[in-house]
Amino acid sequence: MATFHYNITNEIATELLAHGDNAKISSVHLANKSDVPVYVDLYIEKLSTGKFYFLKNYFLQGSDFLLKTVSFNNSFKEFGLYVKLTKIGETPAVDVILI
């Protein structure tokens, strides 16, 4: 089982897994590296269908973390996995680990 690591420091939607990366994910760990809170969107997207959210506007406290259990398999080349941060004050900084 592969583990993927990301350091997200912007408010742009970031692709964590592309369509057809052939990855199976069972959990997502989000850690806010900043002292200020941030809103987090975690979703899958299919180009012809749209977005489907695991988390929508989740309020992640400063210096806090969340372990989210998910069941995601993109080996069928249909969905990509994305995260988007929305700052509250300063620039967001969140570590993302996919297991």
N, C-alpha and C positions, 0 to 999 in steps of 0.2 A: 504494500500500500504506500503510495507516494504522499509526501507532505509538501505543501506549498506555503511560502512565506512572503508577505508583502508589507511594506511600510507606506501607508497612504497619508499624504500630507497636502491634500487639495480638496476642492469641492466638486471636481469633475467626476462623473461616473467612471469608475475604473473597472475594466474587464479583468476578472480573476481567472476565469477559465473560458477559453474560446469555444465556440461551437465545434464539437468533434475532437476535443482534446483527449478523449477517451479516459476520463478520470471519474472515479467513484469517490464521493465525499460523504462522510458520516457525521462530521461536526465542524463547526466554525468557531474559532476563538478570536474575539475582538478585545483589544486592550487599548484603552485611551491613555496615551503617553503624556497628554497635556493635563494641566491643573484645572482647566475649564471644561464644562460639558460639551457634548456634540450630539447632533441627531444623526442616526445611521439608517440607511436603507440597504437592505440585502435582498437581492431578487434574481430570478432567472428571467431570461428574455428569449423569445422566439421571434425572429424577424417578421414573420407574416401574422403572428397572433398577438404579440405584446408582452407586457411585463407581468410576472407573478411573484408576489412578495413573500419572503420569509419574515422580514422585519420592515416596517414602514414607519419612519419618523421615530425610531426607538431612541429614547433619551439615555445616553451613556454618560454617567457622571465623570467628572475629572478624576484621573488616576484610577478608574474602575475598569472592570472587565466583564465580559459576558461569554459564556460557553453555550452555543446554540447547537442542539442536535438536529441534523437535517438528513434527508435521504436524497441524494442527488447523483445521477449517473448521466453524463453527457456523451456516452459512447455512441449514441444514435445520431449524433451530429445535428441535433435539433435546437438545443438550448445552450446559452452562455450564462455564466454566473458573474454578477456585478455587485459592486458596493459603491454607495455614494454617501459622502459626508456633508453635513450642513453645519457650518460653524456657528457658535454662540460666543461672539467676542473675537478671540484671536484665531489664527489659522489652525485647523484641526490636525492632529497627528495620532493616527490609530494604526497599531500593528494588527495584521490579519494572518491567522494561521489556519489552513485548511487541512484536515486530517481525514 
